[in-house]
Amino acid sequence: MNGTRDVPKRRGFGSRVLEKMVGQALLGRAELRLEPTAAVWSLEALHAHVVGTEA
């Protein structure tokens, strides 16, 4: 096995969660790219929205 795989032709529930729901919940933007050798997920959001505030 050479470490590559076929990239799926359609996106499922997990892809939607990682991109839309997480991005919206953190008031930012998330992107999931599926490549033959890796899944790459990126998140762009304000630090305060990701870590929250201390009580």
C-alpha positions in Angstrom: 0.0 0.0 0.0 1.4 3.4 -1.0 -0.4 5.6 1.5 -2.9 7.1 -1.0 -6.6 6.7 -1.3 -9.4 7.8 -3.6 -10.9 11.1 -2.7 -14.7 10.7 -2.1 -17.0 12.1 -4.7 -19.6 13.3 -2.2 -19.5 14.9 1.2 -21.2 13.4 4.2 -22.5 14.5 7.6 -19.0 14.7 9.2 -17.7 17.0 6.5 -20.7 19.3 7.0 -20.1 19.4 10.8 -16.4 20.2 10.4 -17.0 23.0 7.9 -20.3 24.6 8.6 -21.3 23.9 12.2 -17.8 24.4 13.7 -17.2 27.5 11.7 -20.5 29.1 12.6 -20.3 28.1 16.3 -16.9 29.9 16.6 -18.0 32.8 14.4 -15.3 31.9 12.0 -14.6 29.9 8.9 -13.6 26.3 8.6 -12.5 24.3 5.5 -12.0 20.6 5.0 -9.9 19.4 2.0 -9.7 15.7 1.2 -6.6 14.8 -0.7 -5.2 11.5 -1.8 -2.7 11.3 1.0 -4.3 13.4 3.8 -7.4 15.2 5.2 -6.6 18.8 5.8 -8.8 20.8 8.1 -8.3 24.5 8.8 -10.1 26.9 11.1 -10.0 30.7 11.0 -11.6 32.4 14.0 -10.8 34.9 16.7 -8.8 33.6 19.6 -11.5 34.6 22.1 -14.1 32.6 20.3 -12.0 29.4 20.3 -10.7 29.4 23.9 -13.5 31.4 25.6 -13.0 33.6 28.7 -12.1 32.6 32.2 -14.8 33.0 34.9 
